[in-house]
């Protein structure tokens, strides 16, 4: 009897252990398979006002107009330092520019001051790599300083060199690489492939966004597992340069959509300078091309996301569609970005995660670039892997359903002169849903600027007075932020 009981018990526990073991393995496999993919589509110099679904400007974005119905749209997202390299570095590091060392555009003029993405920075892509992800990067990077002898591309032959190869040890966990530093000949772009050496870049006779969409589709399809690890979750960044200048380098079919639109329909906003002024004429010359680029990018985004769906990857992929900063295009007499105005600061920001993020338009959430890193990692189940030294905060719960804490203000900075060690140049500011208070320094003279964004959305009138209640409320908060971020900027 004892032997029978022992045998039964042994078999029971053996069976239990086998079942339990299978169960554990299955749970681990399910957990691994359920780790969400991440797709970030990043456009350059695309202002938030220039999307069809906002209804502010006569621009055609048919794909996004449909996609936002399934997505979270953060209508108040800003680029806290609205110029290429600082914006991209904030996205990658979750830190403001003073801390991450990218406080101006990366080029040969700023290189002597160490302005580039630091090799020891811990980017979100590094975290994903350490946690089993395959990571891919396609398109514009613009985070590595050019060094002599400069790469022989057309934007490296003038007084300032811009373009540079990113060596494998500086790719921050991206194991698939099809990218360039910065290069604006959109109809004949250039790229370095994953295993290319510095002198092995190639030109492509095709509009950049079309070519990059092709590469993105190939990465996701991953035929025969040749591009990425088929068993691992993936992250992919598709960084398209348009609608960045040069605006005229756009396929004719997109320009034809705007060619016959009456000019008066394109210049209704009151912050567009008059005809006959330098910036007024520039706006009138470029606006059709700017919109054409946006419509072209919209179509390529549509191709990528349709491919994601066709490959049955969209159910478990977090999709982020955004820009690094906006573009005045001449509005406010500003040629493009790196200023305090809404067209420079506000960016499109669309997030979709099917059956997880509740689709909605949110006009109250004051999003900032450094917050994207921790928010995404928490959404992806990696909250405990978020580094402690980030400036950004996670708002994962709010992304999911609109509940929980949300920011009460945003901080902006820009136009810092890279050789000014004390940082006391450019502008700093604080933005709320209804007001924006900035201190702007030009030619060693500074002034406060206050806009009532609700009453004056085109920012035509500076209403700053030192005794206004809103000034007394916001000014101390801005000073505290400057102290907290160890910024040497002086508000006087």
N, C-alpha and C positions, 0 to 999 in steps of 0.2 A: 504493500500500500504506500509506504513511504517513497519507494522508488517511482511508483506511478505518479504520486503527487509531485515529486521533485521533477519528474519528466514533464508533466503538464505545466508546472510553474516555469520550468526552464524554457519550454517551447513558447509559453505565453509571453515571458519577458523578452525572449529572442524576437518573437513576432512583433512585440510592442516596440522594441528598439529599432527593428527594421523599418516599421511603419513610421516611427518618430523620426528616424534618420531621413527617410524619403520625404517626410513632411517638412523637415528643416531645410533639406536641399531644395524642395519645391518652393518653400517660402523665400529662400535666398534667391533662387532663380527668378521668381515673380518680382521680388523687390528689385532685382537688377534690371529685369526687363522693363519694369514700370518706371525706372528712373527716367524722368522726362528729357527729351532732346531739347536743345535750345537753338533757335534760329534768330539772329539779329540782322536785319537789313538796315544799313546805315547810309543815308544820302548826305551829300555835302551842300551846305548853304541853301537849305530849303526852309523857308519861313512857314510858320504854322498857318498864317492867314491864306497862303496859296494852296489850298486844297478845296476841292469842290464841295465836300460835305460841310465845310464851315459857312459857305454861302457868302463869303466876303469879297472874293475876287473871281472874275470870269475865267477860271482855269479849269481844265477838264481832267479829272482823276476818276474815271468811271470804275476802275477796279477797287480802289480804296473806298469809294463811296458805298460800295456793296459790302466790303470786308468789315468796315467799322460797325455794321449792324450786328456782327457776331463778336465784337471786341470791346475791350475797355479803352476808351479814349480819354486821356488826361489833357484837357484843353489848356491848362495853365502850366505845362511843363516848360522850363527854360533851360537854355544853355548858360550856365553860371559865368563862364568866361567865353564869350561868343566869338571864338576864332579857332581854327582847325586843331592845332596840336594841343593846346590846353584843354579843349573840350574832350578830345579823344583820350587824353591821359586821365581826366576825371572819370570817364566811363570805365577805363581799364583798371584804375587803382582804387576807386572809391574815396579819393582824397582830393582836397582843394589844391590849386597849383603851387602855393607856397610850400606845402609839405611834399608834394610829389616831384618838385623841381622843374615842372614844365609850365613856366609862367610867361612864356611868349611862344610864338611860332618857332618850330625847329628848323634851323637853316645854318649856313656857315657863319652868319653874323652873330647868332646866339650861341653857337657851339663853344667858343672860348669860356663861356660862363657855365658850362655843364648842363645846358638846357636840353634835355632829352629824357625819354622814359628810362629810368634807372634799371640797370641789369638786375639789381637785388630787390626790385619792387615785387610785391606779391599780388599779381593780377588775378581776377576771377578765373581766367583761363588756366593759370597755374594750379588753382584749387581743383578745378574740374579734372585736369590731367592727373593729379595725385589721387583722384577718386574714380579712376577707371574710364574717363571719357576720351574719345577721339575728338580732337579739335581741328577745325579748318578755318583758314582766313583767306579771303579772296578780295582783291582790290586795294584801295588806298589805305596806307598805314600812317605815314607822316609823323613818326615818333622817334626816329633815329637821325643823329646829326651827320651831315656830309663831312667827309674827310678827304684830304689830298692823297693821291691825285683823284680829283673828282670824277665820278662816273660820267662818261661823255654823252650826256643827254642835253637837249636844247635848253632846259631850265637850269643847267649848271655852268653855263658859259659866260654869264654876266658878272656883275659885281658881287652878287650874292648867289651861292649855290643852294639848291633846295632838295635835290633828289638823292636818295641813298639806298643801298641794299641793306637788308636786315639779315645779319648772320644767324645761323641756327641757334646759337646760344643766347640770342636776344629775342627770340620769338615767343617767349612766355607760354610754353605749353602747347602752342599750335604746331602739330606734327605735319599737317598738310598746309602748304604755303603756296599761294599763287597771287603775288602782290607786288607793290612798288611803294616807294616813299611818297612822293607827290609829283604829279605830272598831269598837265592840263590839256594835252592834245587829245581830246576825247574820241576823235574819229580815227586816230592811230595811236592807241595807248601802248604802253610797254609794261612788261611783267618779268619778275623772276619766279621760276617754278621751284618746287620744294628742294631739289638737289642742285639747282644752278649755282654756280660760283658768281662772284661779283661782276665779272666781265662777260657773263653768259646770258644777259637779259635779251628778251625778244620783243619785237614790235608785232602788233596785230592790226590788220587792215579791216577793222570793224568797230562800230561804236561801242565804247567801253561797257555800258550797262547791258547790252545785248550779249556780248562775249562773256561777261561775268555771270549773267543769268544761266548761260549754257554750262559754265563751269560749276555753278551751284547745283544745277539739276544732275550733272554727272556725279558730283560728290554725294548727293543724297541717294541716287540710284545705286552707285557703288558696285558696278558690274564685276562679278567674280571676286568681290572683296579686295580689289586691287588698290582702292584709294584710301580706305579707312578700315578699322576693325569692325566687321559686320556684327560681332557679338556684343559690342560695347555701345552705350548711348553716345550721342555725338553733340557737339556744339559747332555751329558754323556762323561766321560773320561774313556778310556780303557787303562790302563797302564801296558804294558807287560814287564816283566823283561828281557828275552832274546832279543837280543844276548849278554847280560851281562854274564860274567863268573858265574857259572861253565859251560864251553862250552860243556863238554862231556854229560851233562844231556839233551840230545835231542833225540827225537824218531829216531829209526834206519832207518826208511824209508827216512828221510831227509839226513842222513849221507851217505846212499847208493848212493845218487845222485853224491857225490863227491869222494867216496872211490877210484875209479879207474882213476880219473883225474890225469894225470902226474904231479908230483910235480913241474917240471920246468914251467908248465903253471900257477902255483899258486904263483910263487916267482919272477916274472919278474921285479918288481919295484926296482929301484936302491937304495932306502932308507931302504931295508930289510937287516939287518946285515948278515954276511956270516955264513954258516954252521960251527959249531964248537964253535961259540960264544954263550953265555947264551941266549941272546935275539933272535939271529938267529935261534937257535934250538927251542926256545919257539914258534916262529912264525910258523915254519914248523910243529910243533906238533899240533898247535891249529887251523890253518887256515881252514882246511876242516870242523872242527866242528863249527867254527864261521860262515862260509857260510851256513852250514846246518841249524843253528838256524835262520839265516836271511830268508832262503827259507821257513822254517816252519812258521815264523811270517808272511811272505808275504801271505801264504795260508790262515792263520786265518784272516788277514785283508780282503782278498777276500771274505771269508765267511760272515763277518760282513757287508760288503758293498753290497754284493748280497742280504743279508737279508733286508737291508735298502731299496733296490730297490723293492724287492718282496712285501714289506709291503707298498709300494707307499709313502715312507717317503723321498726319495732322492731328489724330486723336491724342497723341502723347508727345506733342512738341509745343513748347512755349515759343510763341512768335512775337518778336518785338520789331516794330517798324518805326524808325526815328531819323532825325538829322543831327549833325553835330552842332549846328547853329543856324541862324537865319540869314537874311539878306535884305538890306534896305534898297539896293539897286538904284539909289539916287534919292529916295525919300529922306526927308529931313536934311537934304544936301549931304548925305553920307553915301559913299560909293558902294559899300557892301555891309560889313559887319564890324565887330570889335568896338561897339558903342552901346549906349544905354537904352536905345529905343526898342520898342516891342518887336518890330520887324527883324531886328538883329537877335533878340533874346529868345522869343518864343519859337518852339519847334513842334512839328507833328510828333505825337507819341501815341502809338497804338499797340496794345498788348492783347494777345489771344491765347487762351489755353482751354481748349474745348472741354466742357463739362466741369471745369474748375473755376475759371474766372467768369463772374457774372457780366454779360455784355451791358455796357451803358456808357453814356457820355458824362464825364465829370468835370464841371466847371469850377470846382472849389478846391481841389487838391493841388497844392503848390509844390509840384515836383522839381527835383534838382538832380543833376547828373550824378553826383557822388552816391546818391541813394539807390541807384539802379543795381549796383554790384551786390550789396548785402540783401536787397529785396529778392533778386533773382536766386541767389544761393539759398535763401530760406525757402522760397517756393520749390526749389529742387531738392529739398530735404537735407540740405547741408548747412543748417543754421549753426551747428557746433563747429563748423570749419571756418566761419567768418573771422578774419583777423581782428584783433582788438584795436589796432591803430588806425582804423578807417575814420574818416570824417562823416561819411554817409551813414544813414540809419535805414534799417529794414522797415518797409511798410507792406510786407507780404500779406498780412490779414486784410488790410484795406484794399489791396489790389484784388483779392479774391471776391470780396462781397461789399466793400464800401463801409465796413464797420471797423471800429477801433480808432486809434490816434492817427492824426494827420498833421502835416507841418502847418505852422501859422505864418511863416514868412520864408522868403528865399533871399539868398545873398548873391550879389553880382560883383564882378571885378573885371578889369580888362585894360588894354592899351598900355601895359607896363613896358617901360623901356628896358630891354634885357641887360644893358650894361649899368643899370642903376642899382647898386647893391642894396640900398636901403628901401627899395620898393616904393618909394614915395612919388610915384608917377601914375598916370592913367586915371581910372575912376574906380570907386567902390560904391556899393549901394545896397539897399534893402527893398524888397518888393513884397507887397501883400496883394490880396485879391483886388483891392480898390486903389491902392496908392503905391507909388515908387519914389523913394527918396534917394538921391545920388549926390556924391561930391565928385566933381569932374575937374581935373587939372590939365590945362593946355598951356604950353609955353610958360611954365612956372607960375601961372595964375590959376586959382581954383575958385569954384562957386558951387553952391548947393542948387540942385534942381529937384523940384517936386512936381509930379504929375498926378492928377486925379484920373485914374484909368477908367473909372465908371462914367464920369461926366465928360471927360475929354479923351476918348479912346485913341485919337490920332496924335495925341501929345503935342498940341499946338501952343499951350500956354503953361509957362513955368509959374506956379502959384506959391513958390517958397516964400515964407516969412518965418523968422526964428521963433515967433511967439505962438504959432499955430499949434493946437493940441496934438495933431497928428505928428508934427515935427518933434515935439517934446516926448512923444511916445516912442517914435522909431529911432531917433538919433542915439539914445543911450544903448539900444539893442544893437545897432550897427557898431558902435564903439566896442561893445563887449565881444562881438564876433571878431573884430580885428585883433583884439587882445588874445582871444582864444586861439586864433589861427596864426599867431605870431607874425602878423603882417605889419610892416613898418610904415604903412600909409598913415598920414596925419590929416585929420579932418579940419584943416584950416588953410 
